[in-house]
Each structure stands twice: as structure tokens, then as C-alpha cells.
Amino acid sequence: MRGALELTRRMPLIVPVLLGVLLFAANLIVIPQFVSSGQLSPTLGTLAPFALAGMASTPAFLSGGGGIDLSIAPLMGFINIVLVTGLLGTPFGTPILAIPILLAIGAAIGAINGLLISRLRYPPVIATLGMFFVLSGLDLELAPNPVTISGGWTSHLAGTVGPVPGAVLTVGAPLLLWFALRRTAYADTLLAVGDHDATAFSTGVQVDRVRISAYALGGIVAALGGIALTGLIQSADAQTFQTYILLALAAVALGGSNLAGGRGGLLASALGAVCIFLLNNLLGALHVSSQLIQVAYGGALLLAIVVGALVFTASPLQE
């Protein structure tokens, strides 16, 4: 047991990778056509919102201070609705204009969360829960009934953009951004704040600014999630985001990021989301009821939290 905890501490991605491999093999056994050439792009298109919801939830956790962003899922829904009902069909509906607008909206909403937490000292769960209700209400106000779209550039995001699966672009963009940030002082500063904010502050780090930027980064990734969600469902629906509320948190936990902050990253959460997606696909193929699927999600989340607590709180002497 101690050896396994030490291995997980040194190689935190080993758990989601091994779990993902096992779930992938199980899917192949139950659904032999799972990876057929014609299914690859649609499968990745379905996976994309899972992965982006998990990645969007990650920066808040990394920033520490009990950081959590409960508004990620309704923000994805809000972006989906704004894109469909407010931008598509107008001069601003082209991807070169719509995408920057939506990313700016996501960043602004995330930054508001960060300001409430860092400057007004609201507990993260209260601030983001308030934003959850605000966005949920706006979603219902803007799209009380589903609004369907047909065709357009969003349809390629759940299929292919030229020879490339659209999901490679939507999921790859935040991963490339995180890869670039990891090679700057910003990522190290973010992890230092999450690990121990008082120590970081004593060395001259602007803790509040770092946390605000972390929530803004989460908002940007959530906006990408809303765009990917639009490509998948080809409609504006105020209820769809509810699917991703629990999944976003479970993906972070399963990916091995420390929920107390200071350790983890977007790639880890993306791997955790892959595990959630494969589990969902497997249980669906086995005709498991939706209620039991929710139980499985909750069980996976609790297991990941317990394992994370053992890994991150055990001292070397205890191991």
C-alpha cells in the first residue's frame, strides 16, 4: 500500500492512465465497433465537452484557498445559448469573430468569480454557487425552449474540420495553452499560491491577482466547452449543461490533481474526463439505468477524493 501511494505521488498520471486503459479495453469488448474509422470523430466530439468541463474546473482548484468553481457547467450552457441565439445568423456569427467574443465572455465571468473570492473575501463555494444561479437563470430566460440550428461551422466541431477531428481542435487548444504556461513563471506561481498562499505572498507574489487570473482561465476553457457543446447538440438548450455539473468535479479528482491546490494540471483533468466518458459509454452500452450511472459517478468521485487524500496528506515518514 505504501509503495503504491509513493508511486502515485511521484507519477500522479498513472492512476487515470491505467484506469483509462482498463475502461477502453472493456469498451472494446462490449462495443467492438467503438473505434471504427467512422465512429472516431463523433466519439471524440462527444468526449470534448466532458474534457473541457474538467479542464475548466482545474485552475480554481490549483489556486488553493478552498478554490472551487461551481459555475463552470452553467457557463458552458450560457456560451452555448449566446452563440446560438445571439451570434449565429448575424455578422458576428463567423468563427473568426464569434470565438473571441465568447472567450472574452468566459474570461470576464471567471474574473468576476475571482474578484468576489479574492477582493471581497467570499468563500469560493458561495461566490461560484451564486454565479451558478445567475447563469442558470439567464440560460432559462434566453432559451426557455430548445432552439435548433442546422449546418454551419459549429457542426464540424463534433465531426471533422478538414481531415482533423473537430474535438482535436477544441480540446487541444487549452492543452496547448497550458503546455505554454507551464514554461513560464505564471504556472509555477499559480501552483505556489495553491500550495501555500501565505508563503507565496511573503515572497512578493500578488496572490489576489493570481487567483483572479486562475478563475478567468477557467472561464476561457469553459467557453471553449460551450462552443464544443454547441457542435455536439446543434441547438441551444438551457437544460443540457446539467449533465456536466458533477462530471467536471469528478474529472479533476480522477485526474489526480490535488483538490486542496498546488499540484495538478489540465492534462490530468482531461485524462480524468476520458475515464468518466469511457465509464459512461460502457454503462450505457450495458443498459444500466441513469440512476445507477449517477451512483457510479458519485462513487468514482468519492474514491478519487479518498485516494487523493491518502496521496497528498501522507508524509514521507508515514509512507
N, C-alpha and C positions, 0 to 999 in steps of 0.2 A: 504493500500500500504506500509506504513512504517513498519507495523507488518510483512508483507511478506518479505521485504528486510532484516529485523532483523533476521527472521528465516533462510533465505538463508545464511546470513553472518555466523550464528552460526552452521548451518548444510549445508555446501556447496554441499553435495552429494544429497540433497533432490530433486533438480530440475532434474538431469539426471535420478535418480531412478524413480521418478513419471512419467517423460516423457517416459522412457523405458517401464514401466508397461502399460501405455496407448497404446503405439505403439505395444507392444506384444499382448495385447488384440485385437487390430484392425487386426493384422496379423492372429490371431486365427479365427476371424470372416470371413475374406476374404479367408484364406487358412487353412481350418480345419486340414489338414494333416501336418501342419507346424512343429509340434513337435512329429510326429510319430517316433517310435523307429528306423526305417530305415533311417530317414532323419536327426537325431540328429548329427551324426558325420560329414556328408557332410556340414550341415548348419554351424556347428562350424568351419569347415575347411575354408569355405568362409568368415566367420567373422574374422578369425585370422589376415589376412593382414590389415584389417581395424583397428583392435585394436592395432596391433603392430606399424602401421604408426602413430596413435595418441599418443601412449606412447613414441615413439621415438622423437616426436616433443616437448615433455613436458620439459625435462631438460633445453633446451635452454631458454624457457620462464621463468622457475623457477629461472634461474641465473640472471635475470634482465638485466638492461642496454639496453633495447630495444631488448633483445635476441629473435631471431627467426632463425629457420633452414629450409631454403627452399630446401635444398639438400636431405632431407630425402627420398622422393619418388624416385628420380633417383638413390640414393644409394641402395635402395631396388632392383631396376632393375639391377644395376651393380652386386650386390651379386648374384642375380638370374642367370645372364649370366655367371659370373665366375664359379659358381657351375656347371652349365650345360655344358658349352663349355670347361672349363679348368680343372675341378676336376673329375666329374663323368666319369667313364671308365678308370681312372688312379689309381695307388696305393694310391693316396691321396683322392680318392673319397669315402672312407668309412666314416661313420658319426663320428667316433672317431677322425679322422684326419681332415676331411673337415670342421666340425663345428668350431673347434678352429681357423683354418686358416681364415675362413670367419668372425668370430667375431673380430679377430685381424685386418683384413682389415677395418671393420666398425669402430673400435675404432681409428685406425690411421687416417682415413679420417675425422672423427669427431674432433679429436685432431688438425688436420691441420686447420679446421674451427676455432676452439678455439684459436689457435695461431694467426691467421690472425686478429681476433677480439680483443684479449687481449693484444698481444705484438705489433702488427703493427697498431692497432687502426682503423682498417677498420670497418665501420658500419656493424652490423650483417646482414642486408638485402643485402648489397653489397657483402660481403665475401661469404655468402652462395648462393647467386644468381650466383656468379662466379663459385662456385663448382657445382651448378646445371647444368650450361652449359658444364663444363668439363666432368661431369659424363654422361650427356645426349649424348655428342659426343662420348665418349668411348662406351656407350651402342650400338650406331648405328654402330660404327666401328667393334665391336666384334661380333655383331649379326645383320647384315643388313637385314637378313631374319629370321623368326622364326625357331628355332631348337627344334624338338620334341624329347622327351625321352619316354621310355616305361618301366614301372615297377621300381624296385629299392627301396631303403629305403625312398626316398622322397615321394613316392606315399602314404605311410602310414600317412603322416603328415596331409593330408586332409581327412583321413579316421580314422583308429584306429591303435594304437600301442599296440598290445595285446588286453586287454579289455578296454583300455583307449583311448578316442578320441585324435587324434594327436594334435588337437588345444589346448587341456588342457596343453600339454607339452610346446608348443611354446609360448602360451600366459601366462601360469603360471610361466615360468622361470623368465621373467623380473619383474613380480609382486612379486615373492618370493625374488628376489634381492632387490627390493625397500622396501619390508617389513623388510628385514635385515638392509638396510641402514638407515631406519627410527629409528632404535635402536642404531645408532651410532652418533657420533658428526658430521659426514660428512653431513647428511641430514639437520641438524639444521644450519650448517654453510652455506650450499647452499641456504637455504631459507633466512638466514640473509643477505647474499650478494645480493640476489634478491630483498629483501625488501628495503635495503638502503646500497649500497656498500661502501659509504664513512664512515658510522658508523662502518661497519664491518672491514674496513681497519684500522680504528683508534684503534680497539681492538686487532690488530695483525693478522688478517686474511689475508692470501695470496689470494687476490681477483682474480688475474690473473689465478693462479693455479686452483682455484675452478671452474672458468668459462671454462677453458680448459677441465677439467675433466667432466664437465656437457655436453659439446658437444661430448666428447668421449663416455660418457654413452649413449647419443642419437644415436651415430653411432653403438654401440653394439646392441641396441634394433632394429635399422633399419636393421642390418644384420640378426637378427632373423626374421624380417619381410620378407626379401628377401628369406630366406630359406622356410618360410611358403608359400610365393607366388609361389615358385617352386613346392611345394607339391600340390598346388591348380591347377595351369595351366599345369603342366607337360611339360614344354617347356621353352626355352629361347626366350624372346620377348622384343625387345627394346621399344615397344610402351605401354606395359601393365602398367608400373609404372605411366603413366599419370592419371590413374583413381584415384590415391591416393594423388595427389598434394593438392587439395582443402580439401579433406576429412581429411587429417592429421591435418590441422589447425582448421577445424570445430569441430573435436573431442575434441581437447583441450579446445576450447571455450565452447562447450556444456557441457563438464565435470565440468565446474565451476572453473578451475584454473585461477588465476589472470594473464592475459596476460602481465601485467607490472612486474611480478615476485614476489617472496616472499610467495606465497600461492598456494597450489595445490599438485598434485602428479600423479603418473602413474595410480593408480586405478581410479581416477576421469576421466582421459582421456580415459581409457578403457571403462568406462560407457558411456562416450560421443560417443565413436565409436560404441558401441552397439546401441545407439539411431540412429546414421547415418545408420547403417546396416539395422535396422528394418524399417526405413523410406524408404530406397532404395528398400527393399524387398516388402514393401506394395505398393509403387508406381509402381513397375514392375508388380506386380500381377494385378493392376488396369489398366495396359496397358497405363500408362502415357508416353508420348514421352520423349526421352532422354534429349531434350532441356528443358522441364519443370522440369525434375528431377534436372538438374543443377540449375535452378531457385530456387527450393526448398532447395538445399544445400546452395546456397548463402543467401537465406532468413533466414535459420536456423543459419548460421554463424553470420549474422548481428544482429539477435535477441539476440543471446548469448553474443555478444560484448556489446550491449546496456544494457542488464541485468547485465553483469559483471561490467560495468562502474558505474551503479547505486549502486551496492552492495559494490564495493571496494572503491569508491571515496566519498560516503556519510559519513559524520562524525556522531557520536552519537547525536550531537546536532541537526543535520538536520533530523535525523530519529524520 
